[in-house]
Amino acid sequence: MNYVEWAEEYMTEARRVLGVIEKKKGLLNDRKLNKDARKQISDIIITYRCIYRELLAVAEHLRTRAGGNLNEA
């Protein structure tokens, strides 16, 4: 496996995490949720966003090591 392939794996995982974030954001639209449930979902979203950003940063670093630029987000 080379750096470009490795970076692509990280980008794939980042896209998966972004999908999870979008699903969790959709849960916030439920009017039946109480304040505590909304807070818990919001905290989960924050955690996944951190993971997403880290995956993007690692993918960009790997692309840079391979000698290219990361043009996907």
C-alpha positions in Angstrom: 0.0 0.0 0.0 1.3 3.4 -0.9 0.6 6.8 0.7 -2.1 7.7 -1.8 -4.0 4.5 -1.2 -3.6 5.0 2.5 -4.9 8.5 2.2 -7.9 7.3 0.3 -8.8 4.8 3.0 -8.8 7.7 5.5 -11.0 9.7 3.2 -13.4 6.8 2.9 -13.6 6.6 6.7 -14.1 10.4 6.9 -17.0 10.1 4.5 -18.5 7.3 6.7 -18.2 9.5 9.8 -19.8 12.4 8.0 -22.7 10.1 7.2 -23.0 9.3 10.9 -22.9 13.0 11.8 -25.7 13.7 9.3 -27.9 10.9 10.8 -27.3 12.2 14.3 -28.2 15.8 13.2 -31.4 14.4 11.8 -32.3 12.9 15.2 -32.2 16.4 16.6 -35.3 17.3 14.6 -37.4 15.0 16.7 -39.6 17.2 18.8 -40.2 14.4 21.3 -36.6 14.6 22.6 -36.1 16.1 25.9 -33.3 18.5 26.8 -31.0 15.8 28.1 -31.4 13.6 25.0 -30.7 16.6 22.8 -27.5 17.4 24.8 -26.4 13.8 24.6 -26.9 13.7 20.8 -25.1 17.1 20.4 -22.2 15.8 22.5 -22.0 12.7 20.2 -22.0 15.0 17.1 -19.1 17.0 18.6 -17.1 13.9 19.2 -17.7 12.6 15.6 -16.8 16.0 14.2 -13.4 15.8 16.0 -12.9 12.3 14.6 -13.9 13.6 11.1 -11.4 16.5 11.2 -8.7 14.2 12.4 -9.3 11.7 9.6 -9.1 14.6 7.1 -5.9 15.9 8.6 -4.2 12.5 8.5 -5.4 12.0 4.9 -4.0 15.4 3.9 -0.7 14.6 5.7 -0.4 11.2 3.8 -1.2 12.9 0.5 1.5 15.5 1.2 4.0 12.7 2.0 3.0 11.1 -1.3 3.8 14.4 -3.1 0.3 15.4 -4.0 -2.5 17.6 -2.7 -5.7 16.6 -1.1 -8.5 18.1 -3.2 -11.4 16.0 -1.7 -13.3 16.9 1.4 
